[in-house]
């Protein structure tokens, strides 16, 4: 249903370094740069990092984004990449029975404080 999503970041390149590492296990290993923004995927990026508009008296606001992982190993690899970068781990990978019995997810904070999730809803 969504064509693309863009989140604001205080430092596009620093945020891109984080997202490069954690999104690679999910298959988002190609990115483009366009007009000061960085987009992930192929010729039609689905996820973008953009600068906070100037002038701005506020910093970027928290967003929550959930990225689909192809399997639980990819969720674990996302978690390990985030941990290796020193990211705040909000919730380690686990099954979230409150959602449903195969919802396997991890939640971390990116450099701008966004709640970034990797989720696999397929049974093991």
C-alpha positions in Angstrom: 0.0 0.0 0.0 2.9 2.4 0.7 4.9 3.8 -2.1 7.8 5.0 0.1 8.6 6.4 3.6 11.1 9.1 4.5 12.2 9.9 8.0 14.1 13.1 9.1 17.6 12.8 10.5 19.9 15.3 12.1 22.9 13.8 10.2 22.0 12.0 7.0 25.4 10.3 6.4 25.7 9.2 10.1 22.2 7.8 10.0 22.9 6.1 6.7 26.0 4.3 8.2 23.7 2.8 10.8 20.9 1.9 8.4 23.4 0.4 5.9 24.5 -2.1 8.6 21.2 -3.1 10.0 19.2 -3.2 6.8 21.8 -5.3 4.8 20.6 -8.6 6.4 17.0 -7.6 5.2 18.1 -7.3 1.6 18.3 -3.4 1.5 22.0 -3.4 0.5 21.6 -1.0 -2.4 21.2 2.7 -1.9 21.1 5.9 -3.9 21.7 9.5 -3.1 19.3 12.2 -4.4 18.9 15.8 -3.4 20.6 15.4 0.0 18.6 12.3 0.7 19.5 8.6 0.8 17.1 6.0 -0.5 17.2 2.2 0.0 16.4 -0.5 -2.5 16.7 -0.3 -6.3 15.7 2.3 -8.9 12.5 3.0 -6.9 13.6 3.3 -3.2 11.0 2.5 -0.6 12.8 3.9 2.4 14.5 7.3 2.5 16.6 9.3 5.0 16.2 13.0 4.7 17.6 16.1 6.5 15.7 18.0 9.1 14.4 21.1 7.2 16.3 24.3 7.7 15.7 26.5 9.4 14.3 24.4 12.2 14.1 25.0 15.8 13.3 21.4 16.5 15.2 18.2 16.0 13.9 15.2 14.1 10.9 13.6 15.7 10.7 9.9 16.7 9.2 7.6 14.1 8.5 3.8 14.3 9.4 1.8 11.2 9.0 -2.0 10.9 11.0 -3.7 8.2 10.0 -7.1 6.9 12.7 -9.8 7.4 12.7 -12.9 5.2 13.3 -15.2 8.1 14.2 -15.2 11.8 18.0 -15.4 11.0 17.7 -12.0 9.3 16.0 -10.6 12.4 18.9 -11.9 14.5 21.4 -10.5 12.1 19.7 -7.1 12.2 19.9 -7.2 16.0 23.6 -8.2 15.9 24.4 -5.4 13.5 22.6 -2.8 15.7 24.3 -4.2 18.9 27.7 -4.0 17.1 27.1 -0.4 16.4 26.3 0.3 20.0 22.6 1.0 19.3 20.1 1.1 22.2 18.3 -2.2 22.1 14.7 -1.6 23.1 13.6 -5.3 22.9 15.9 -8.2 21.9 14.6 -10.7 19.3 11.7 -12.8 20.5 8.2 -14.0 19.6 5.6 -11.4 20.5 2.6 -13.5 21.5 0.5 -10.3 22.0 0.6 -9.8 18.2 0.4 -13.4 17.2 2.2 -16.7 17.7 4.7 -16.3 14.8 5.5 -12.5 15.2 9.3 -12.6 15.7 10.8 -9.1 16.1 13.5 -6.9 17.5 13.3 -3.2 18.3 16.3 -0.8 18.4 17.0 3.0 18.3 18.7 4.5 15.4 21.1 7.5 15.8 18.2 9.9 15.8 16.2 8.1 18.4 13.7 6.4 16.0 12.2 3.0 16.9 13.4 0.7 14.2 12.0 -2.8 14.1 12.8 -5.9 12.1 10.0 -8.5 12.0 9.4 -12.0 10.5 5.9 -13.2 10.7 6.5 -16.6 9.2 6.7 -19.7 11.3 10.2 -21.0 12.0 
